[in-house]
Amino acid sequence: MTAAARKAFEEAIALENSGNLDRALVSYLKAQELSPDDTEIAYRTASALLQTGYLDEAQSQLRRIVFAEPDHLNARASLGNCQLLLGDTVNAQQNFADVLALSPDNRNALYGLASVLLKEDKPEEAAAPARRLVELLPDTPAVLSLFADTQARIDQKAAAIAAYRKALKADPDYGPALIGLSQTLLLRKRFDEVIELTIRANERAPADPLPLDLLSDALVGKGALEDAREAALAALELSPRSIPTHVRLSSIARKFGDHGAALKHALAAHDLDKSAKEPLNALGAALAALKYSNQARSVLTAMSRGDGLEPAIRKLVEGLADADNNKTETKAVTEQSHSAEEDGSSETPDSTPSNTSEAEGAQQAKPDQEKDKPKEKPAGSKQHIGTDGDQLPNVLGLRRQDRS
């Protein structure tokens, strides 16, 4: 290593230790340019590339190091991590196994191997390296959460909950532990705890839709459907192409008796992935709730055969959704007019929305016994009204438009 390369290298290490990784990477690259054959510089540069998200560049560099020095275990383990992040689980697993064959307690390789096996849905195999890692690093949140993930997946829920709680004791804001514990407690119907945990997770990572999805599920379990719908809608804003969120919103809308929204979200989910079963199941449930038994059966039969949605059924669904939406809008305008009259106001709406011909056809096709049936207000729907008549914020701290 030349003097100039050493100076740049030491400067890079100091910058990395101070937390300025981007500037450190610049200095590492400069040092490598000055001393291209130095393995230590090459490895630290590759690690910096990996940490800053330059995965392809990091992988290329690490491969060169491993080719030149096959026994460079840190480089091989880092290469496994890089491949795992790139989705190459086969080569990642091989590299982790090669490292562990020479160094059974290599922490990087143990963590990587357990992560690969979990990703490949092999939690029983993942449990062994994860447990050994806990023995080596008993108080590390990431390690405890990884072990908890393996236990949750092999139906050892008590062990999983204990490990998640220990991780959160070490770091109360550790995201994977908050999410993992929420998912496990949700299965045990401990909704109040899930609500508290997911709100914390949302505050920590407001751009992540998963805490909001879990929060929505917990609120449904509590019967707080309006809050559940708002949480799911907030998740959908963050991830508009999320099929599970659309299906969740369809289910919530159906419980409200909001059939138009139930059909609309189920159809949107189906359009995102026509091979997915959950959206067709939601469509069938929504049609059955509207007493379209034959059409619902047709959707569910097509789902079991792996067929798509029939054009006639799709046309019916779209028409029903439009008809229900127009009906809801008309009702809202009427209620607004009545409210204005009760307040002594002379203002009235100029006009009310008119149904399209397709919507009218769908309404005519609706069974007679359902045409005039009033919508029942769901048990979980509550007006959040303060003493001054204003609506109170819901669990997300947002002031929503009450739809009841």
ChimeraX attribute file (.defattr): number of C-alpha atoms within 10 A of each C-alpha:
attribute: neighborCount
match mode: 1-to-1
recipient: residues
	/A:1	16
	/A:2	11
	/A:3	11
	/A:4	12
	/A:5	22
	/A:6	16
	/A:7	13
	/A:8	21
	/A:9	27
	/A:10	15
	/A:11	17
	/A:12	28
	/A:13	18
	/A:14	14
	/A:15	18
	/A:16	18
	/A:17	11
	/A:18	10
	/A:19	11
	/A:20	13
	/A:21	19
	/A:22	16
	/A:23	13
	/A:24	25
	/A:25	24
	/A:26	15
	/A:27	23
	/A:28	29
	/A:29	23
	/A:30	19
	/A:31	27
	/A:32	24
	/A:33	14
	/A:34	18
	/A:35	19
	/A:36	14
	/A:37	12
	/A:38	16
	/A:39	17
	/A:40	13
	/A:41	23
	/A:42	24
	/A:43	23
	/A:44	20
	/A:45	26
	/A:46	28
	/A:47	24
	/A:48	22
	/A:49	22
	/A:50	21
	/A:51	15
	/A:52	13
	/A:53	13
	/A:54	14
	/A:55	20
	/A:56	14
	/A:57	13
	/A:58	24
	/A:59	23
	/A:60	13
	/A:61	19
	/A:62	27
	/A:63	17
	/A:64	15
	/A:65	23
	/A:66	18
	/A:67	11
	/A:68	11
	/A:69	13
	/A:70	12
	/A:71	14
	/A:72	16
	/A:73	21
	/A:74	17
	/A:75	27
	/A:76	26
	/A:77	30
	/A:78	25
	/A:79	28
	/A:80	31
	/A:81	28
	/A:82	27
	/A:83	21
	/A:84	20
	/A:85	15
	/A:86	13
	/A:87	13
	/A:88	14
	/A:89	21
	/A:90	13
	/A:91	14
	/A:92	26
	/A:93	23
	/A:94	15
	/A:95	24
	/A:96	26
	/A:97	19
	/A:98	18
	/A:99	24
	/A:100	20
	/A:101	11
	/A:102	11
	/A:103	13
	/A:104	14
	/A:105	15
	/A:106	18
	/A:107	20
	/A:108	19
	/A:109	29
	/A:110	26
	/A:111	23
	/A:112	25
	/A:113	29
	/A:114	28
	/A:115	26
	/A:116	25
	/A:117	19
	/A:118	19
	/A:119	14
	/A:120	12
	/A:121	13
	/A:122	16
	/A:123	23
	/A:124	14
	/A:125	14
	/A:126	27
	/A:127	23
	/A:128	15
	/A:129	23
	/A:130	28
	/A:131	21
	/A:132	18
	/A:133	24
	/A:134	21
	/A:135	11
	/A:136	14
	/A:137	14
	/A:138	15
	/A:139	16
	/A:140	16
	/A:141	25
	/A:142	19
	/A:143	25
	/A:144	26
	/A:145	29
	/A:146	28
	/A:147	28
	/A:148	30
	/A:149	30
	/A:150	28
	/A:151	23
	/A:152	20
	/A:153	18
	/A:154	13
	/A:155	12
	/A:156	13
	/A:157	20
	/A:158	14
	/A:159	16
	/A:160	25
	/A:161	22
	/A:162	14
	/A:163	26
	/A:164	29
	/A:165	20
	/A:166	20
	/A:167	26
	/A:168	21
	/A:169	13
	/A:170	13
	/A:171	15
	/A:172	14
	/A:173	17
	/A:174	19
	/A:175	22
	/A:176	18
	/A:177	28
	/A:178	26
	/A:179	22
	/A:180	20
	/A:181	27
	/A:182	27
	/A:183	21
	/A:184	22
	/A:185	20
	/A:186	20
	/A:187	11
	/A:188	10
	/A:189	14
	/A:190	15
	/A:191	21
	/A:192	15
	/A:193	14
	/A:194	26
	/A:195	23
	/A:196	15
	/A:197	25
	/A:198	25
	/A:199	19
	/A:200	19
	/A:201	24
	/A:202	20
	/A:203	14
	/A:204	15
	/A:205	14
	/A:206	15
	/A:207	14
	/A:208	15
	/A:209	23
	/A:210	20
	/A:211	30
	/A:212	28
	/A:213	23
	/A:214	25
	/A:215	32
	/A:216	31
	/A:217	25
	/A:218	28
	/A:219	23
	/A:220	21
	/A:221	17
	/A:222	16
	/A:223	16
	/A:224	20
	/A:225	24
	/A:226	27
	/A:227	24
	/A:228	30
	/A:229	23
	/A:230	20
	/A:231	25
	/A:232	27
	/A:233	21
	/A:234	18
	/A:235	25
	/A:236	20
	/A:237	12
	/A:238	16
	/A:239	15
	/A:240	13
	/A:241	15
	/A:242	16
	/A:243	22
	/A:244	16
	/A:245	25
	/A:246	29
	/A:247	26
	/A:248	26
	/A:249	27
	/A:250	30
	/A:251	25
	/A:252	22
	/A:253	22
	/A:254	22
	/A:255	21
	/A:256	23
	/A:257	19
	/A:258	21
	/A:259	23
	/A:260	24
	/A:261	23
	/A:262	27
	/A:263	31
	/A:264	24
	/A:265	24
	/A:266	29
	/A:267	24
	/A:268	17
	/A:269	27
	/A:270	24
	/A:271	15
	/A:272	14
	/A:273	13
	/A:274	16
	/A:275	15
	/A:276	16
	/A:277	17
	/A:278	19
	/A:279	28
	/A:280	26
	/A:281	20
	/A:282	28
	/A:283	29
	/A:284	25
	/A:285	24
	/A:286	28
	/A:287	25
	/A:288	15
	/A:289	15
	/A:290	18
	/A:291	15
	/A:292	16
	/A:293	14
	/A:294	12
	/A:295	19
	/A:296	23
	/A:297	15
	/A:298	15
	/A:299	25
	/A:300	21
	/A:301	15
	/A:302	16
	/A:303	21
	/A:304	12
	/A:305	9
	/A:306	13
	/A:307	13
	/A:308	15
	/A:309	20
	/A:310	13
	/A:311	9
	/A:312	9
	/A:313	15
	/A:314	14
	/A:315	13
	/A:316	21
	/A:317	23
	/A:318	18
	/A:319	23
	/A:320	27
	/A:321	24
	/A:322	23
	/A:323	25
	/A:324	21
	/A:325	19
	/A:326	19
	/A:327	17
	/A:328	15
	/A:329	15
	/A:330	17
	/A:331	13
	/A:332	14
	/A:333	16
	/A:334	15
	/A:335	12
	/A:336	15
	/A:337	17
	/A:338	14
	/A:339	13
	/A:340	15
	/A:341	13
	/A:342	10
	/A:343	9
	/A:344	9
	/A:345	11
	/A:346	9
	/A:347	10
	/A:348	14
	/A:349	10
	/A:350	5
	/A:351	8
	/A:352	13
	/A:353	10
	/A:354	13
	/A:355	17
	/A:356	13
	/A:357	11
	/A:358	16
	/A:359	23
	/A:360	16
	/A:361	15
	/A:362	20
	/A:363	22
	/A:364	13
	/A:365	14
	/A:366	16
	/A:367	12
	/A:368	10
	/A:369	8
	/A:370	12
	/A:371	12
	/A:372	8
	/A:373	8
	/A:374	8
	/A:375	11
	/A:376	10
	/A:377	13
	/A:378	16
	/A:379	11
	/A:380	17
	/A:381	18
	/A:382	15
	/A:383	11
	/A:384	15
	/A:385	12
	/A:386	10
	/A:387	7
	/A:388	7
	/A:389	8
	/A:390	10
	/A:391	15
	/A:392	16
	/A:393	14
	/A:394	16
	/A:395	17
	/A:396	17
	/A:397	8
	/A:398	12
	/A:399	13
	/A:400	15
	/A:401	9
	/A:402	13
	/A:403	10
	/A:404	10
